[in-house]
Amino acid sequence: MVKRHQPPADAPRYRGVCWHVRRGKWMAKIRNGGTYEYLGYYSDQEEAARAWDYTARLLRGDDGNCNFPPSTPPSGLIPILQRQGVL
């Protein structure tokens, strides 16, 4: 079993994704106008990257330099963006 304070063996491979030590999960965040918008915590770094991609396309359009082709947002992302005023 992986200890929570240690990142998994696979380092972050995606833009906008990092390992959150205290929660033991992958975190997605994006810079928007000089501040960071936190996009949630995910068990899988690919899902965190998809959250970042979806938000990057909302904020920057198609030239958001994304990780994946366009897709639907991960569950739970829309309420987070609405609370932060991004949507």
N, C-alpha and C positions, 0 to 999 in steps of 0.2 A: 504494500500500500504506500502511496506517495504521501509524504508529510506535507501538510498544508503550506508551510512557509517556503517550501522548495518548488521552483517551477518544474513543470513536466520536462522530460528529456528533450522534447522537441521545442526549440526556441520559437518565438513569434515569427511567423513567415509572412504575415500580412500587414499591410499598411493600416495604421490606426488601432492596432491590437497590442495589448500588453498583459502580462500576468499580474494579477492583484494578489499580493502575498497574504493579507489577512483573511480574505474570503476564499482563497484557494481556487479562484476561477479566472477565466479570461475576461478582460475588460475592454470595451470599445469606447473610444473618445475621439472627438474631432474638434479642430480649432475653427472657431467662427467669430470673425470680427475682433480678434485679440483675446478672446476667452475660450476656454474649453467647454464643450458640451459633452456630458457623459451620457453614453448610450446604453448603459446597462452592463450586467455581468452574465457571462455565458459559460456553460460547461465545455463547449467546443469552440476552439479558436476560429474555425471556419464560419460558424454562426455569428460570432462577434465581427468577423470581417464583412459578412453580408449586411449586418446592421450599419457598419461604417460606410459601405458602398451605397446603400439606400439613402443615407443622410447626405453623403457627398453629392449625389445626383440631385437631391432636393436643393441643396445650398449653391452648388456650382454648375449645375447643368450636366450635360453629357461629357464635358471635359474635366470631370472630377478625378481622373487618374485612378480608376477603381481597380479592385482586386479581381472581380468577376464580371461576366456579362450581366445586363439588367435582369433582375428577378424580384420576387415579392419580398417584403420585409419580414424579418423574423418576428415571431409572436411576441407581443409585449413591447415592441419598439414604438409603435404609434402613440400610446399613452405617455411614454417618457418624452417624446418630442413635443407633444401638446403641452405637457406641464412646463417644459422649458421655453415655450413660445416659438419653437422652430417651425411648427406647422400652423 
